[in-house]
Amino acid sequence: MNYVIIGNSVAAVGAIRGIRAIDQQGNITVISRERHTAYGRPLISYLLGGLITEKRMPYLPADFYEQHRVNLLLNSEVVAVDCGQKQVKLAGGDAVRYDRLLVATGGDPFIPPIEGLSDKEKVFTFTTWDDAAKLKGLAADIEKVVVIGGGLIGLKAAEGLHLLGKKVTIVELADRILSAAFDRPAGRIVAKKMKANGIEVITEDTVIRVEGEGAGISGVTLKSGDFIPCDTLVVAIGVRPAAGFLKASAVEVNRGIVVNDSMATSVKEVYAAGDVAEARDFFSGTKNPMPIWPDAYIQGDIAGTSMAGGTKGYCGGLAMNAIEFFKVSTISMGITNPADPAEYEVLTYLDPENYQYRKIVLQGNLLVGAVLVGNVDRAGICAGLIREKVDVTPFKDQLLAPDFGFIHLTREIRNALFAPVGKVA
Ligand SMILES: Cc1cc2nc3c(=O)[nH]c(=O)nc-3n(C[C@H](O)[C@H](O)[C@H](O)COP(=O)(O)OP(=O)(O)OC[C@H]3O[C@@H](n4cnc5c(N)ncnc54)[C@H](O)[C@@H]3O)c2cc1C
């Protein structure tokens, strides 16, 4: 059996392990356009800011690929998939045959058409080790940076650049930063922390023109008419599933590659997992891309298992973001901004002075969402209560308490939540 995996990040790692748990003999070929073995993508801001060295980036044992007998093709880009001939085509013209194919290509940063942008030299995206290395390499020539986009990636870029001593301004179109993953108070607390560290945060505005002679940048003009002087731009307004090379194939691509609960696509023997896939949402059951690390691993594992002939059910992607900004830990999970408040009960505790915020979202007697800022110690329990659909009525009043934990749960609930986790570990 020839397994081919496009992409070599966390979804691919899950798939390699999933395949090898069942099939120790088949050939596994992993094709990646990056030059590195798998690394901690969320760490790139710390690499940029000098908090960690390049040594810390790879997270697998040095002999992982050898041990799992993986034929690793780095620096190789897949440009097309021929599902009829069952082969993938590489940029250099070579073709690789597969019996089972996994697309685990993640997302590509989206660059909007902004006047003047395409002529400029110091314009960066921020999603790869090499993006961070490039910015770090140019650090001596960078003084003032505008980061377009106040989502997770933009904020992480801003933090890394700030750690390098650069003057950073974030420009966000929405009325708050982190609008997709967090709610208003959480966004405000993170913005307060950013500002306290000297990062400027501008909301409800956007860059309409990049100014400067030739390839140089002198600043940006905003929709409001304001001018922000800068010499470098980081564009971080979002990523799009990296599935362009499937255009000529019959694989169904909606916002991401559409997959079922086995991570199988619309084409036989072709699977997808991770940020590139559009899998079932835990609550709504509708298909959504879920661009988060833990889900990418779970989907990869399920895909690998399915490819090798096994079965592992997917219980749906639970939106979860765990991020630290300037030592303030934040976690959001599940439904955090309920569309119809009448259907939900929301409990909150807010202490912005001390960067503390907790929000619990209940639907009937079930916990369906949580936002934790500052103290995130009990996030694992909250996630367990959501996933296992535990009736929280007996300890509802304690959910917001700073010390909410095991002690508030019955033995039965503790077993339900943690026995399966123990087995996996
Ligand atoms: C700065 C930053 C911070 C983040 N922080 C967090 C966090 O705190 N928590 C969290 O849960 N998630 C975080 N994420 C998101 C997380 O990194 C992703 O969800 C995760 O990496 C997705 O894994 P993946 O395997 O699906 O794809 P990716 O990690 O995106 O990897 C896909 C790989 O496929 C390669 N590829 C793409 N197209 C081709 C092609 N045609 N041919 C060959 N190779 C190709 C890409 O180059 C890439 O190496 C962060 C992301 C970034 C950028």
The ligand as a Tripos MOL2 file, in Angstrom:
@<TRIPOS>MOLECULE
LIG
   53    58     1     0     0
SMALL
NO_CHARGES

@<TRIPOS>ATOM
      1 C1          1.3420   32.3380   14.4120 C.3       1 LIG1
      2 C2          0.3690   31.2290   14.6630 C.ar      1 LIG1
      3 C3         -0.0280   30.9620   15.9650 C.ar      1 LIG1
      4 C4         -0.9380   29.9320   16.2020 C.ar      1 LIG1
      5 N1         -1.2950   29.6850   17.4910 N.ar      1 LIG1
      6 C5         -2.1730   28.6890   17.7600 C.ar      1 LIG1
      7 C6         -2.5390   28.3950   19.1000 C.ar      1 LIG1
      8 O1         -2.0910   29.0380   20.0450 O.2       1 LIG1
      9 N2         -3.4240   27.3630   19.3180 N.ar      1 LIG1
     10 C7         -3.9500   26.6330   18.2770 C.ar      1 LIG1
     11 O2         -4.7510   25.7050   18.5020 O.2       1 LIG1
     12 N3         -3.6030   26.8830   16.9930 N.ar      1 LIG1
     13 C8         -2.7360   27.8950   16.7160 C.ar      1 LIG1
     14 N4         -2.3920   28.1570   15.4080 N.ar      1 LIG1
     15 C9         -3.0220   27.3600   14.3440 C.3       1 LIG1
     16 C10        -2.2820   26.0270   14.1730 C.3       1 LIG1
     17 O3         -0.9260   26.2720   13.9580 O.3       1 LIG1
     18 C11        -2.9290   25.2720   13.0040 C.3       1 LIG1
     19 O4         -4.2690   24.9650   13.3400 O.3       1 LIG1
     20 C12        -2.1860   23.9810   12.6750 C.3       1 LIG1
     21 O5         -0.8340   24.2160   12.3890 O.3       1 LIG1
     22 C13        -2.8550   23.2790   11.4810 C.3       1 LIG1
     23 O6         -2.1120   22.1460   11.1460 O.3       1 LIG1
     24 P1         -2.2140   21.4680    9.7060 P.3       1 LIG1
     25 O7         -1.3870   20.2450    9.8010 O.co2     1 LIG1
     26 O8         -3.6150   21.3460    9.2860 O.co2     1 LIG1
     27 O9         -1.5840   22.5100    8.6810 O.3       1 LIG1
     28 P2         -0.3530   23.4890    8.7260 P.3       1 LIG1
     29 O10         0.2860   23.5450   10.0620 O.co2     1 LIG1
     30 O11        -0.8030   24.7760    8.1390 O.co2     1 LIG1
     31 O12         0.7000   22.8020    7.7380 O.3       1 LIG1
     32 C14         0.4090   22.5460    6.3870 C.3       1 LIG1
     33 C15         1.7050   22.2780    5.6670 C.3       1 LIG1
     34 O13         1.4110   21.9040    4.3110 O.3       1 LIG1
     35 C16         2.3130   22.5680    3.4520 C.3       1 LIG1
     36 N5          1.7150   22.7060    2.1090 N.ar      1 LIG1
     37 C17         0.6750   23.4920    1.7460 C.ar      1 LIG1
     38 N6          0.4110   23.3460    0.4420 N.ar      1 LIG1
     39 C18         1.3100   22.4580   -0.0430 C.ar      1 LIG1
     40 C19         1.5540   21.9300   -1.3320 C.ar      1 LIG1
     41 N7          0.8130   22.2650   -2.3850 N.pl3     1 LIG1
     42 N8          2.5590   21.0510   -1.4740 N.ar      1 LIG1
     43 C20         3.3350   20.6720   -0.4160 C.ar      1 LIG1
     44 N9          3.1400   21.1710    0.8340 N.ar      1 LIG1
     45 C21         2.1450   22.0430    1.0180 C.ar      1 LIG1
     46 C22         2.5030   23.9110    4.1160 C.3       1 LIG1
     47 O14         3.6500   24.5650    3.6220 O.3       1 LIG1
     48 C23         2.6070   23.5170    5.5770 C.3       1 LIG1
     49 O15         3.9020   23.1650    5.9180 O.3       1 LIG1
     50 C24        -1.4730   29.1670   15.1270 C.ar      1 LIG1
     51 C25        -1.0670   29.4430   13.8190 C.ar      1 LIG1
     52 C26        -0.1510   30.4680   13.5740 C.ar      1 LIG1
     53 C27         0.2700   30.7450   12.1750 C.3       1 LIG1
@<TRIPOS>BOND
     1     1     2 1
     2     2     3 ar
     3     2    52 ar
     4     3     4 ar
     5     4     5 ar
     6     4    50 ar
     7     5     6 ar
     8     6     7 ar
     9     6    13 1
    10     7     8 2
    11     7     9 ar
    12     9    10 ar
    13    10    11 2
    14    10    12 ar
    15    12    13 ar
    16    13    14 ar
    17    14    15 1
    18    14    50 ar
    19    15    16 1
    20    16    17 1
    21    16    18 1
    22    18    19 1
    23    18    20 1
    24    20    21 1
    25    20    22 1
    26    22    23 1
    27    23    24 1
    28    24    25 2
    29    24    26 1
    30    24    27 1
    31    27    28 1
    32    28    29 2
    33    28    30 1
    34    28    31 1
    35    31    32 1
    36    32    33 1
    37    33    34 1
    38    33    48 1
    39    34    35 1
    40    35    36 1
    41    35    46 1
    42    36    37 ar
    43    36    45 ar
    44    37    38 ar
    45    38    39 ar
    46    39    40 ar
    47    39    45 ar
    48    40    41 1
    49    40    42 ar
    50    42    43 ar
    51    43    44 ar
    52    44    45 ar
    53    46    47 1
    54    46    48 1
    55    48    49 1
    56    50    51 ar
    57    51    52 ar
    58    52    53 1
@<TRIPOS>SUBSTRUCTURE
     1 LIG1         1 GROUP 0 **** ****
